[in-house]
Amino acid sequence: MDVDTCIRENIVWQKLPEDIRVLLGNSQREYDKLVLEYSIKNQLRYKGNLGECFNCGFILS
């Protein structure tokens, strides 16, 4: 299992496999960043996806 698969399957940080956490340096912030990037790249609708957890108050450049 890779990070993209975890995001696609809506796996929250608390339920993320240990090997994936280690790959991310045990950083929930890094995982959250990847969730947001993945959601934007794949134009996921936030409702029902992990991206729904974010309140985007900034502009991405």
Jmol script that loads the backbone (N, CA, C; Angstrom):
load data "model"
ATOM      1  N   MET A   1       0.848  -1.172   0.000  1.00  0.00           N
ATOM      2  CA  MET A   1       0.000   0.000   0.000  1.00  0.00           C
ATOM      3  C   MET A   1       0.895   1.237   0.000  1.00  0.00           C
ATOM      4  N   ASP A   2       0.500   2.240  -0.792  1.00  0.00           N
ATOM      5  CA  ASP A   2       1.265   3.484  -0.829  1.00  0.00           C
ATOM      6  C   ASP A   2       0.400   4.641  -0.326  1.00  0.00           C
ATOM      7  N   VAL A   3       0.997   5.815  -0.243  1.00  0.00           N
ATOM      8  CA  VAL A   3       0.304   6.983   0.306  1.00  0.00           C
ATOM      9  C   VAL A   3      -0.918   7.333  -0.542  1.00  0.00           C
ATOM     10  N   ASP A   4      -0.779   7.316  -1.859  1.00  0.00           N
ATOM     11  CA  ASP A   4      -1.914   7.642  -2.730  1.00  0.00           C
ATOM     12  C   ASP A   4      -3.088   6.694  -2.498  1.00  0.00           C
ATOM     13  N   THR A   5      -2.800   5.429  -2.316  1.00  0.00           N
ATOM     14  CA  THR A   5      -3.856   4.453  -2.052  1.00  0.00           C
ATOM     15  C   THR A   5      -4.565   4.771  -0.743  1.00  0.00           C
ATOM     16  N   CYS A   6      -3.804   5.115   0.270  1.00  0.00           N
ATOM     17  CA  CYS A   6      -4.394   5.472   1.571  1.00  0.00           C
ATOM     18  C   CYS A   6      -5.303   6.685   1.436  1.00  0.00           C
ATOM     19  N   ILE A   7      -4.868   7.662   0.676  1.00  0.00           N
ATOM     20  CA  ILE A   7      -5.676   8.867   0.471  1.00  0.00           C
ATOM     21  C   ILE A   7      -6.940   8.519  -0.300  1.00  0.00           C
ATOM     22  N   ARG A   8      -6.785   7.744  -1.369  1.00  0.00           N
ATOM     23  CA  ARG A   8      -7.925   7.344  -2.198  1.00  0.00           C
ATOM     24  C   ARG A   8      -8.958   6.565  -1.388  1.00  0.00           C
ATOM     25  N   GLU A   9      -8.485   5.786  -0.410  1.00  0.00           N
ATOM     26  CA  GLU A   9      -9.383   4.979   0.421  1.00  0.00           C
ATOM     27  C   GLU A   9      -9.847   5.726   1.671  1.00  0.00           C
ATOM     28  N   ASN A  10      -9.548   7.027   1.738  1.00  0.00           N
ATOM     29  CA  ASN A  10      -9.993   7.886   2.846  1.00  0.00           C
ATOM     30  C   ASN A  10      -9.527   7.398   4.215  1.00  0.00           C
ATOM     31  N   ILE A  11      -8.294   6.943   4.293  1.00  0.00           N
ATOM     32  CA  ILE A  11      -7.743   6.478   5.567  1.00  0.00           C
ATOM     33  C   ILE A  11      -7.209   7.683   6.332  1.00  0.00           C
ATOM     34  N   VAL A  12      -7.768   7.919   7.517  1.00  0.00           N
ATOM     35  CA  VAL A  12      -7.338   9.050   8.339  1.00  0.00           C
ATOM     36  C   VAL A  12      -6.013   8.724   9.006  1.00  0.00           C
ATOM     37  N   TRP A  13      -5.302   9.755   9.450  1.00  0.00           N
ATOM     38  CA  TRP A  13      -3.973   9.616  10.051  1.00  0.00           C
ATOM     39  C   TRP A  13      -3.956   8.562  11.152  1.00  0.00           C
ATOM     40  N   GLN A  14      -4.950   8.577  12.019  1.00  0.00           N
ATOM     41  CA  GLN A  14      -4.975   7.662  13.159  1.00  0.00           C
ATOM     42  C   GLN A  14      -5.024   6.195  12.736  1.00  0.00           C
ATOM     43  N   LYS A  15      -5.543   5.912  11.551  1.00  0.00           N
ATOM     44  CA  LYS A  15      -5.662   4.530  11.071  1.00  0.00           C
ATOM     45  C   LYS A  15      -4.655   4.198   9.974  1.00  0.00           C
ATOM     46  N   LEU A  16      -3.736   5.112   9.732  1.00  0.00           N
ATOM     47  CA  LEU A  16      -2.721   4.911   8.701  1.00  0.00           C
ATOM     48  C   LEU A  16      -1.750   3.811   9.129  1.00  0.00           C
ATOM     49  N   PRO A  17      -1.394   2.891   8.222  1.00  0.00           N
ATOM     50  CA  PRO A  17      -0.431   1.839   8.569  1.00  0.00           C
ATOM     51  C   PRO A  17       0.907   2.433   9.025  1.00  0.00           C
ATOM     52  N   GLU A  18       1.551   1.755   9.934  1.00  0.00           N
ATOM     53  CA  GLU A  18       2.804   2.242  10.523  1.00  0.00           C
ATOM     54  C   GLU A  18       3.877   2.492   9.465  1.00  0.00           C
ATOM     55  N   ASP A  19       3.970   1.621   8.454  1.00  0.00           N
ATOM     56  CA  ASP A  19       5.008   1.811   7.432  1.00  0.00           C
ATOM     57  C   ASP A  19       4.796   3.101   6.635  1.00  0.00           C
ATOM     58  N   ILE A  20       3.556   3.483   6.413  1.00  0.00           N
ATOM     59  CA  ILE A  20       3.263   4.733   5.712  1.00  0.00           C
ATOM     60  C   ILE A  20       3.609   5.924   6.604  1.00  0.00           C
ATOM     61  N   ARG A  21       3.299   5.808   7.890  1.00  0.00           N
ATOM     62  CA  ARG A  21       3.649   6.883   8.833  1.00  0.00           C
ATOM     63  C   ARG A  21       5.158   7.114   8.846  1.00  0.00           C
ATOM     64  N   VAL A  22       5.913   6.023   8.832  1.00  0.00           N
ATOM     65  CA  VAL A  22       7.376   6.131   8.837  1.00  0.00           C
ATOM     66  C   VAL A  22       7.847   6.824   7.553  1.00  0.00           C
ATOM     67  N   LEU A  23       7.258   6.452   6.404  1.00  0.00           N
ATOM     68  CA  LEU A  23       7.614   7.102   5.136  1.00  0.00           C
ATOM     69  C   LEU A  23       7.398   8.615   5.192  1.00  0.00           C
ATOM     70  N   LEU A  24       6.400   9.034   5.968  1.00  0.00           N
ATOM     71  CA  LEU A  24       6.065  10.455   6.089  1.00  0.00           C
ATOM     72  C   LEU A  24       6.789  11.118   7.249  1.00  0.00           C
ATOM     73  N   GLY A  25       7.726  10.397   7.861  1.00  0.00           N
ATOM     74  CA  GLY A  25       8.478  10.959   8.981  1.00  0.00           C
ATOM     75  C   GLY A  25       7.614  11.154  10.211  1.00  0.00           C
ATOM     76  N   ASN A  26       6.572  10.329  10.349  1.00  0.00           N
ATOM     77  CA  ASN A  26       5.617  10.434  11.460  1.00  0.00           C
ATOM     78  C   ASN A  26       5.026  11.831  11.573  1.00  0.00           C
ATOM     79  N   SER A  27       4.817  12.479  10.435  1.00  0.00           N
ATOM     80  CA  SER A  27       4.305  13.847  10.401  1.00  0.00           C
ATOM     81  C   SER A  27       2.885  13.879   9.840  1.00  0.00           C
ATOM     82  N   GLN A  28       1.916  14.114  10.720  1.00  0.00           N
ATOM     83  CA  GLN A  28       0.538  14.232  10.265  1.00  0.00           C
ATOM     84  C   GLN A  28       0.387  15.435   9.338  1.00  0.00           C
ATOM     85  N   ARG A  29       1.137  16.468   9.615  1.00  0.00           N
ATOM     86  CA  ARG A  29       1.086  17.670   8.767  1.00  0.00           C
ATOM     87  C   ARG A  29       1.494  17.333   7.329  1.00  0.00           C
ATOM     88  N   GLU A  30       2.522  16.512   7.166  1.00  0.00           N
ATOM     89  CA  GLU A  30       2.966  16.110   5.824  1.00  0.00           C
ATOM     90  C   GLU A  30       1.871  15.302   5.124  1.00  0.00           C
ATOM     91  N   TYR A  31       1.207  14.414   5.850  1.00  0.00           N
ATOM     92  CA  TYR A  31       0.113  13.626   5.282  1.00  0.00           C
ATOM     93  C   TYR A  31      -1.028  14.549   4.859  1.00  0.00           C
ATOM     94  N   ASP A  32      -1.378  15.499   5.723  1.00  0.00           N
ATOM     95  CA  ASP A  32      -2.446  16.444   5.405  1.00  0.00           C
ATOM     96  C   ASP A  32      -2.119  17.227   4.135  1.00  0.00           C
ATOM     97  N   LYS A  33      -0.865  17.612   4.000  1.00  0.00           N
ATOM     98  CA  LYS A  33      -0.415  18.349   2.816  1.00  0.00           C
ATOM     99  C   LYS A  33      -0.582  17.489   1.561  1.00  0.00           C
ATOM    100  N   LEU A  34      -0.205  16.221   1.659  1.00  0.00           N
ATOM    101  CA  LEU A  34      -0.335  15.314   0.519  1.00  0.00           C
ATOM    102  C   LEU A  34      -1.798  15.051   0.171  1.00  0.00           C
ATOM    103  N   VAL A  35      -2.657  14.974   1.197  1.00  0.00           N
ATOM    104  CA  VAL A  35      -4.096  14.790   0.963  1.00  0.00           C
ATOM    105  C   VAL A  35      -4.640  15.967   0.159  1.00  0.00           C
ATOM    106  N   LEU A  36      -4.276  17.161   0.566  1.00  0.00           N
ATOM    107  CA  LEU A  36      -4.750  18.355  -0.130  1.00  0.00           C
ATOM    108  C   LEU A  36      -4.228  18.397  -1.565  1.00  0.00           C
ATOM    109  N   GLU A  37      -2.944  18.129  -1.753  1.00  0.00           N
ATOM    110  CA  GLU A  37      -2.360  18.121  -3.100  1.00  0.00           C
ATOM    111  C   GLU A  37      -3.031  17.070  -3.983  1.00  0.00           C
ATOM    112  N   TYR A  38      -3.234  15.875  -3.429  1.00  0.00           N
ATOM    113  CA  TYR A  38      -3.865  14.789  -4.186  1.00  0.00           C
ATOM    114  C   TYR A  38      -5.289  15.181  -4.588  1.00  0.00           C
ATOM    115  N   SER A  39      -6.016  15.764  -3.642  1.00  0.00           N
ATOM    116  CA  SER A  39      -7.398  16.166  -3.904  1.00  0.00           C
ATOM    117  C   SER A  39      -7.469  17.199  -5.018  1.00  0.00           C
ATOM    118  N   ILE A  40      -6.554  18.159  -4.996  1.00  0.00           N
ATOM    119  CA  ILE A  40      -6.540  19.197  -6.027  1.00  0.00           C
ATOM    120  C   ILE A  40      -6.131  18.607  -7.378  1.00  0.00           C
ATOM    121  N   LYS A  41      -5.080  17.806  -7.402  1.00  0.00           N
ATOM    122  CA  LYS A  41      -4.604  17.215  -8.659  1.00  0.00           C
ATOM    123  C   LYS A  41      -5.666  16.349  -9.314  1.00  0.00           C
ATOM    124  N   ASN A  42      -6.429  15.643  -8.497  1.00  0.00           N
ATOM    125  CA  ASN A  42      -7.421  14.712  -9.026  1.00  0.00           C
ATOM    126  C   ASN A  42      -8.826  15.292  -9.025  1.00  0.00           C
ATOM    127  N   GLN A  43      -8.919  16.594  -8.691  1.00  0.00           N
ATOM    128  CA  GLN A  43     -10.195  17.304  -8.705  1.00  0.00           C
ATOM    129  C   GLN A  43     -11.282  16.535  -7.954  1.00  0.00           C
ATOM    130  N   LEU A  44     -10.912  16.027  -6.783  1.00  0.00           N
ATOM    131  CA  LEU A  44     -11.882  15.296  -5.978  1.00  0.00           C
ATOM    132  C   LEU A  44     -12.865  16.267  -5.353  1.00  0.00           C
ATOM    133  N   ARG A  45     -14.084  15.867  -5.280  1.00  0.00           N
ATOM    134  CA  ARG A  45     -15.055  16.655  -4.535  1.00  0.00           C
ATOM    135  C   ARG A  45     -14.761  16.400  -3.069  1.00  0.00           C
ATOM    136  N   TYR A  46     -14.738  17.469  -2.276  1.00  0.00           N
ATOM    137  CA  TYR A  46     -14.355  17.338  -0.880  1.00  0.00           C
ATOM    138  C   TYR A  46     -15.368  16.544  -0.063  1.00  0.00           C
ATOM    139  N   LYS A  47     -16.642  16.618  -0.400  1.00  0.00           N
ATOM    140  CA  LYS A  47     -17.658  15.938   0.401  1.00  0.00           C
ATOM    141  C   LYS A  47     -17.400  14.433   0.390  1.00  0.00           C
ATOM    142  N   GLY A  48     -17.150  13.877   1.556  1.00  0.00           N
ATOM    143  CA  GLY A  48     -16.921  12.449   1.683  1.00  0.00           C
ATOM    144  C   GLY A  48     -15.475  12.026   1.504  1.00  0.00           C
ATOM    145  N   ASN A  49     -14.597  12.953   1.165  1.00  0.00           N
ATOM    146  CA  ASN A  49     -13.181  12.644   1.003  1.00  0.00           C
ATOM    147  C   ASN A  49     -12.378  13.293   2.115  1.00  0.00           C
ATOM    148  N   LEU A  50     -11.139  12.862   2.274  1.00  0.00           N
ATOM    149  CA  LEU A  50     -10.276  13.424   3.311  1.00  0.00           C
ATOM    150  C   LEU A  50     -10.081  14.918   3.131  1.00  0.00           C
ATOM    151  N   GLY A  51     -10.116  15.394   1.913  1.00  0.00           N
ATOM    152  CA  GLY A  51      -9.936  16.815   1.642  1.00  0.00           C
ATOM    153  C   GLY A  51     -11.003  17.677   2.278  1.00  0.00           C
ATOM    154  N   GLU A  52     -12.116  17.074   2.637  1.00  0.00           N
ATOM    155  CA  GLU A  52     -13.210  17.794   3.279  1.00  0.00           C
ATOM    156  C   GLU A  52     -12.771  18.371   4.624  1.00  0.00           C
ATOM    157  N   CYS A  53     -11.743  17.798   5.219  1.00  0.00           N
ATOM    158  CA  CYS A  53     -11.260  18.219   6.533  1.00  0.00           C
ATOM    159  C   CYS A  53     -10.569  19.572   6.490  1.00  0.00           C
ATOM    160  N   PHE A  54     -10.229  20.053   5.301  1.00  0.00           N
ATOM    161  CA  PHE A  54      -9.458  21.285   5.182  1.00  0.00           C
ATOM    162  C   PHE A  54     -10.350  22.475   4.908  1.00  0.00           C
ATOM    163  N   ASN A  55     -10.015  23.574   5.535  1.00  0.00           N
ATOM    164  CA  ASN A  55     -10.680  24.835   5.251  1.00  0.00           C
ATOM    165  C   ASN A  55      -9.647  25.704   4.563  1.00  0.00           C
ATOM    166  N   CYS A  56      -9.692  25.733   3.247  1.00  0.00           N
ATOM    167  CA  CYS A  56      -8.654  26.421   2.471  1.00  0.00           C
ATOM    168  C   CYS A  56      -8.872  27.923   2.510  1.00  0.00           C
ATOM    169  N   GLY A  57      -8.080  28.605   3.302  1.00  0.00           N
ATOM    170  CA  GLY A  57      -8.152  30.048   3.382  1.00  0.00           C
ATOM    171  C   GLY A  57      -6.956  30.690   2.726  1.00  0.00           C
ATOM    172  N   PHE A  58      -6.325  29.991   1.799  1.00  0.00           N
ATOM    173  CA  PHE A  58      -5.134  30.524   1.153  1.00  0.00           C
ATOM    174  C   PHE A  58      -5.180  30.200  -0.332  1.00  0.00           C
ATOM    175  N   ILE A  59      -4.361  30.876  -1.082  1.00  0.00           N
ATOM    176  CA  ILE A  59      -4.285  30.666  -2.531  1.00  0.00           C
ATOM    177  C   ILE A  59      -3.021  29.879  -2.839  1.00  0.00           C
ATOM    178  N   LEU A  60      -3.176  28.806  -3.572  1.00  0.00           N
ATOM    179  CA  LEU A  60      -2.021  28.002  -3.975  1.00  0.00           C
ATOM    180  C   LEU A  60      -1.397  28.623  -5.207  1.00  0.00           C
ATOM    181  N   SER A  61      -0.095  28.672  -5.228  1.00  0.00           N
ATOM    182  CA  SER A  61       0.571  29.251  -6.401  1.00  0.00           C
ATOM    183  C   SER A  61       1.183  28.168  -7.250  1.00  0.00           C
TER     184      SER A  61
END
end "model"
wireframe off; spacefill off
backbone 0.3
color backbone group
